[in-house]
Amino acid sequence: VDGAVTFTVKPCEIGKIYCDFTTANGSGESQAVPVTPAGVHWPSCPLKIVESEIKLGEEATIIITAKDKFGNNVAANAADFSLSIVGVADASALELHHMGKTFVAHYKPLERGPLQVEVRYVAGTAEEQDALRRTEPSRVV
């Protein structure tokens, strides 16, 4: 092919792209090309306690969104995350539920005081798990 070639990449479905090309002699489109989605990039995953004030005996909500290093939502499993409450000895059990692109957990504090929601991305090695621990401070009133 003489001259310049222009390529345009278009996603067509999760895990596949098409490449359009244009030359001086014409244009065309590739067949679907498989691509491997990026994995979870824990520093890019937002962790949020929905309630600004957690009240004794009332349910509070924690939301985690799995993201890649570019901020795109990515697939993950609830088993990839471990949640715990630190600082309040008595709270209801945490259970993580997959809700589309996010993971949601609810808990009900049963005593007052400071607490931290601790989340770990546990899909990696033990060293990575410790490095990937994240806490969100709060207080039960």
N, C-alpha and C positions, 0 to 999 in steps of 0.2 A: 504494500500500500504506500503510495506516495503522499507526502504531506502529513499534516497533523491528524491525530485521532482524538476524539473526545469521548470519554467514558462517563456515564451517569449510573450510579448505583441506586437501586430502589428495593426497599424491603417488600416482600410479597406475602410472607407469612412468617411466623416465629421460626427461626432457624434456617430461613432461605432468603436469598436476594436474587434479583435479576440485574444484569449489567447491560444498559443500552450503549451502543457505540455509534459514532457518526464519523465518516471520513469524507473526503472530497468525492469519492465514488459512490456513496450511499450510506445507508444506516441499517442497523439490525438490533436484535435483542438476544441475549444469551438464554440458554435453558436455566432453570432454577439452580442456583449454586448454594450448596449447604454451607452454613456458618455455625460456629459454636457460640452460643450466648455466653456472655461474661458471667462469672460466678459472683456470689455475694461478697461485697466489700464492706466489712463491718463498720469502719469509720464513717461510711456514707449512709448508714441505716439510721433514720431518726427513731428516737425513743421518746414517747410522750405520755405523761399522766394527764388524762383529759380534764379532771376536776382541778381547779385552781386551789380549792380548799377541801381537804378530805375530812369528812365528818364521821365521828365515832358510830359504828354500827351500820353505816351506809356504804353501798357498793361503790368502789372506785374502778376506773377503767385504764388499762395500759395498752398503748398501741405501738407496735413495731412494724416498720415497713422495710422489707428486704430490697436493697438497692445495689447496683454495681458501682464501680468507681467513677462512672460518668453520670450517676444520679438516676439511671433508668431502673424501673421496677424489674426485679428478677424473680425467678422461681426459687423457692426454698421450702423446707419442711418444718413443721412445728417442732419436730424432734431435734432440729438443728439449734434450738434455743433453750436455755435454761433460765427460769425466772425464780427469784426468791425475794422475800421482804427481810431487810436487815434493820434491827433497832426496835422493832415492836415484837414482843414475844408471842403475842396472840393475834393472829389474823386468819381468815379463812384460807383454804388451799388455793393456790394459783393453778389454773389450767389454761393452756394456750390454745386458741382456736384459730384456724386458718380461715380468713374472711376475704377471699379474692386476692388482692395484691398485698394485703396486710395481715398481721397476726394480732389478735386481741385477747387480753386476759382481764379477768375481773377478780377483785378481792374485797373483802369486808374487814376493816380493822376493828378489833374488839377491845383495844385499850388505847389511851391517848399517849402522845409523845412524838418525838422525831422518828422518822423512818427513812429508809432508802430502798427504792426498788432496784434490785440488782439483776441485770440481764447478761448472760454470756452466750456467745456464739460458739457452740460446742462441737461443730462439725470438724474442727481441726485437732491438732495435737494438744497434749496437756499444757505445754508452754504457750501455744497460741491461745488456748482457752483463757489462761490467766491474763494474757496480754489483751484479750478482747473482751474483758469484763467492762461493763458500763453501769454506772449508778445514776439514779435520778433522785435527788433529795426532795423530801416533802415533810409534812407534819400533820398528824391527826389531831383535830380539835374537838 
